[in-house]
């Protein structure tokens, strides 16, 4: 089926995940309309022959810049980086005021749960975000829910673990990082970007509305395991490790932000409502794909 312009799904924030989803949608005979912030991103997408448009949600936007009424929207844009609000989603929802989308699939983060001390966490878990970026996601989730409830639009919020793929592996950082030793390393969760794209597509097309769903491969490991396995696949020396007692002195601020939280995401709801068969249900299978010659 060929979609005309008014039936095109919209991807707001067509970066790492958006490119995978765009390829998937083309395979499904859909022609998405990609929204990006910069001329560089626009030029890159246009070289693929994709429909793309610049809309800077950090600037003032007008309702005539994008047709949204009754459209399917994948919202992947990261939050703004000032305060603890997300002014970008505020701007986007202003565009929607007079032209409500049919459905919005929003990518959030499992970071909204904060530190759960390694326990299994489902979608009923209370929200106790620690990092500023997670607090902005809580704000965005609430703003989106309020908008949809007030304007008869549907939403699916996906609370996603760490996203990885062949184009986004921390190989260059292996020389410059220290990790917590394996026996003390806290749990973290991951999903391969190709599986996430398929989950987003399934969340959109299924009769699943106004739900919040955890997304991960269901096999939580640790950041240490992640870096060790990448080093092994890349033929690189594993990064040094330190006991948790030395983490504050030896680890980078970025790494500390990860190890200060530990949780295992329950994906039972994802499995029941979306019923997606993952291509890469474990980190080993996902990394094997990332380092293989075939995409």
BELJO-V351342 format. One record per residue. N is the residue number from 0. RES is the residue in three letters. PSI is psi in radians with two decimals (NA if undefined). D_LAST is the distance of its C-alpha to the last C-alpha in Angstrom with 2 decimals. Layout:
n-><N;N>
res-><RES;RES>
psi-><PSI;PSI>
d_last-><D_LAST;D_LAST>
//
This chain:
n-><0;1;2;3;4;5;6;7;8;9;10;11;12;13;14;15;16;17;18;19;20;21;22;23;24;25;26;27;28;29;30;31;32;33;34;35;36;37;38;39;40;41;42;43;44;45;46;47;48;49;50;51;52;53;54;55;56;57;58;59;60;61;62;63;64;65;66;67;68;69;70;71;72;73;74;75;76;77;78;79;80;81;82;83;84;85;86;87;88;89;90;91;92;93;94;95;96;97;98;99;100;101;102;103;104;105;106;107;108;109;110;111;112;113;114;115;116;117;118;119;120;121;122;123;124;125;126;127;128;129;130;131;132;133;134;135;136;137;138;139;140;141;142;143;144;145;146;147;148;149;150;151;152;153;154;155;156;157;158;159;160;161;162;163;164;165;166;167;168;169;170;171;172;173;174;175;176;177;178;179;180;181;182;183;184;185;186;187;188;189;190;191;192;193;194;195;196;197;198;199;200;201;202;203;204;205;206;207;208;209;210;211;212;213;214;215;216;217;218;219;220;221;222;223;224;225;226;227;228;229;230;231;232;233;234;235;236;237;238;239;240;241;242;243;244;245;246;247;248;249;250;251;252;253;254;255;256;257;258;259;260;261;262;263;264;265;266;267;268;269;270;271;272;273;274;275;276;277;278;279;280;281;282;283;284;285;286;287;288;289;290;291;292;293;294>
res-><UNK;UNK;UNK;UNK;UNK;UNK;UNK;UNK;UNK;UNK;UNK;UNK;UNK;UNK;UNK;UNK;UNK;UNK;UNK;UNK;UNK;UNK;UNK;UNK;UNK;UNK;UNK;UNK;UNK;UNK;UNK;UNK;UNK;UNK;UNK;UNK;UNK;UNK;UNK;UNK;UNK;UNK;UNK;UNK;UNK;UNK;UNK;UNK;UNK;UNK;UNK;UNK;UNK;UNK;UNK;UNK;UNK;UNK;UNK;UNK;UNK;UNK;UNK;UNK;UNK;UNK;UNK;UNK;UNK;UNK;UNK;UNK;UNK;UNK;UNK;UNK;UNK;UNK;UNK;UNK;UNK;UNK;UNK;UNK;UNK;UNK;UNK;UNK;UNK;UNK;UNK;UNK;UNK;UNK;UNK;UNK;UNK;UNK;UNK;UNK;UNK;UNK;UNK;UNK;UNK;UNK;UNK;UNK;UNK;UNK;UNK;UNK;UNK;UNK;UNK;UNK;UNK;UNK;UNK;UNK;UNK;UNK;UNK;UNK;UNK;UNK;UNK;UNK;UNK;UNK;UNK;UNK;UNK;UNK;UNK;UNK;UNK;UNK;UNK;UNK;UNK;UNK;UNK;UNK;UNK;UNK;UNK;UNK;UNK;UNK;UNK;UNK;UNK;UNK;UNK;UNK;UNK;UNK;UNK;UNK;UNK;UNK;UNK;UNK;UNK;UNK;UNK;UNK;UNK;UNK;UNK;UNK;UNK;UNK;UNK;UNK;UNK;UNK;UNK;UNK;UNK;UNK;UNK;UNK;UNK;UNK;UNK;UNK;UNK;UNK;UNK;UNK;UNK;UNK;UNK;UNK;UNK;UNK;UNK;UNK;UNK;UNK;UNK;UNK;UNK;UNK;UNK;UNK;UNK;UNK;UNK;UNK;UNK;UNK;UNK;UNK;UNK;UNK;UNK;UNK;UNK;UNK;UNK;UNK;UNK;UNK;UNK;UNK;UNK;UNK;UNK;UNK;UNK;UNK;UNK;UNK;UNK;UNK;UNK;UNK;UNK;UNK;UNK;UNK;UNK;UNK;UNK;UNK;UNK;UNK;UNK;UNK;UNK;UNK;UNK;UNK;UNK;UNK;UNK;UNK;UNK;UNK;UNK;UNK;UNK;UNK;UNK;UNK;UNK;UNK;UNK;UNK;UNK;UNK;UNK;UNK;UNK;UNK;UNK;UNK;UNK;UNK;UNK;UNK;UNK;UNK;UNK;UNK;UNK;UNK;UNK;UNK;UNK;UNK;UNK>
psi-><2.30;2.29;2.34;3.07;-0.73;-0.22;-0.04;2.28;2.65;2.34;1.94;1.94;1.24;1.29;-2.30;-1.01;-0.72;-0.62;-0.70;-0.75;-0.69;-0.77;-0.72;-0.76;-0.69;-0.69;-0.54;0.21;0.53;2.58;1.64;2.74;2.00;2.28;2.20;2.98;-0.50;2.77;-0.63;-0.82;-0.71;-0.84;-0.73;-0.82;-0.63;-0.47;-0.42;-0.10;0.36;2.63;2.17;2.74;2.51;2.16;2.06;1.84;-0.05;-0.18;3.05;2.30;2.70;2.71;-0.32;0.06;-0.24;2.32;2.05;-0.29;2.20;0.46;2.74;2.22;2.20;2.05;1.84;0.01;2.35;2.76;2.79;2.93;0.26;2.54;-2.79;0.33;3.05;1.65;-0.39;-0.79;-0.53;-0.79;-0.75;-0.76;-0.44;-0.67;-0.48;-0.16;-0.76;0.01;1.27;2.28;2.82;-0.80;2.49;2.13;2.07;2.28;1.98;-2.81;2.59;-0.18;-0.27;-0.35;-0.31;-2.68;2.10;0.28;0.60;0.03;2.75;2.40;2.15;-3.05;-0.14;-0.10;2.40;2.65;2.12;1.12;2.51;-0.88;2.72;-0.68;-0.63;-0.63;-0.63;-0.58;-0.66;-0.76;-0.82;-0.74;-0.81;-0.75;-0.74;-0.78;-0.76;-0.76;-0.87;-0.67;-0.54;-0.30;0.30;0.59;2.76;2.69;2.72;2.13;2.15;2.01;1.82;2.46;-2.91;2.37;2.30;2.84;2.99;-0.50;-0.10;1.24;2.44;0.82;-0.75;-0.39;-0.16;-0.50;-0.24;0.28;2.75;2.49;2.95;2.44;2.56;-0.66;-0.22;-0.07;2.28;2.81;2.56;2.94;2.59;2.83;2.38;2.45;-0.60;-0.70;-0.69;-0.72;-0.76;-0.63;-0.74;-0.81;-0.77;-0.70;-0.55;-0.80;-0.37;2.76;1.08;1.94;2.53;0.85;2.65;2.24;2.22;2.49;2.10;3.07;-0.08;0.03;1.34;2.39;-2.11;2.86;-0.58;-0.79;-0.71;-0.89;-0.68;-0.79;-0.65;-0.76;-0.74;-0.81;-0.60;-0.06;0.55;2.71;2.37;2.52;2.67;2.71;2.73;2.73;2.76;-0.56;-0.37;0.06;-0.77;-0.49;-0.60;-0.43;2.65;2.82;-0.68;-0.77;-0.66;-0.62;-0.46;-0.76;-0.21;-0.03;2.41;2.20;2.76;2.09;2.16;2.24;0.43;-0.74;-0.73;-0.78;-0.65;-0.88;-0.68;-0.50;0.85;2.31;2.01;2.41;-0.60;1.34;-0.09;2.78;-0.68;-0.78;-0.68;-0.74;-0.59;-0.70;-0.75;-0.60;0.06;2.88;-0.44;2.44;NA>
d_last-><26.17;26.29;27.23;29.90;30.05;32.01;29.51;26.41;24.85;25.00;22.54;24.67;22.73;19.47;17.71;14.68;14.98;16.51;13.70;11.43;14.63;15.47;12.48;13.41;17.02;16.66;15.18;18.31;20.48;21.36;21.70;21.73;23.96;22.45;24.98;24.53;27.13;26.87;27.06;24.15;21.85;23.50;23.00;19.28;18.81;21.24;19.36;16.70;19.78;19.80;23.15;23.94;27.16;28.53;30.51;31.53;32.50;34.30;36.72;39.11;37.62;39.51;38.99;38.76;35.52;33.32;34.05;33.23;35.70;34.35;30.70;27.72;26.67;23.72;25.15;22.72;24.99;25.99;29.72;32.14;33.17;36.95;39.18;37.91;37.38;34.48;36.03;32.86;32.83;36.58;36.12;33.55;35.89;38.70;36.82;36.67;40.40;41.59;38.48;37.02;33.43;33.00;30.49;28.74;25.77;26.11;23.87;26.26;26.05;27.29;29.27;31.95;33.22;34.00;34.88;35.33;36.12;33.30;34.44;32.39;32.29;32.22;32.69;36.48;36.33;38.42;36.80;37.69;35.30;35.88;33.80;34.62;31.10;31.46;34.94;33.68;31.25;34.28;36.13;33.39;33.12;36.90;37.11;34.59;36.39;39.73;38.67;37.25;40.35;42.59;40.92;39.86;36.12;33.68;31.20;28.63;28.15;25.14;25.97;22.66;22.11;20.03;16.62;13.82;10.16;8.45;10.59;13.57;14.57;18.22;17.96;20.61;22.90;23.18;26.14;27.99;27.85;29.99;29.28;31.63;32.20;30.36;33.53;34.27;30.88;30.81;28.32;25.38;22.75;19.04;16.41;12.61;12.12;10.22;13.27;15.60;14.73;15.52;18.60;19.78;19.60;21.42;23.97;24.75;25.28;27.07;30.76;30.25;32.25;33.72;31.93;30.52;27.68;26.17;22.39;20.77;19.28;22.91;22.71;24.22;24.33;25.34;24.25;25.50;23.31;20.27;21.25;22.31;19.09;17.08;19.79;19.61;15.91;16.46;19.67;21.71;25.11;25.22;26.96;30.63;31.88;35.20;37.13;37.10;40.64;39.42;36.42;38.38;39.42;36.29;33.27;32.10;32.96;29.34;28.89;32.28;31.32;28.72;30.93;33.91;32.31;31.47;30.56;28.59;27.35;28.49;26.03;28.51;29.09;25.42;25.27;28.52;28.29;24.65;23.96;20.16;18.37;15.76;12.42;12.90;16.71;17.14;16.16;15.65;13.05;11.21;11.57;10.65;7.08;7.49;9.02;7.23;6.59;3.81;0.00>
//
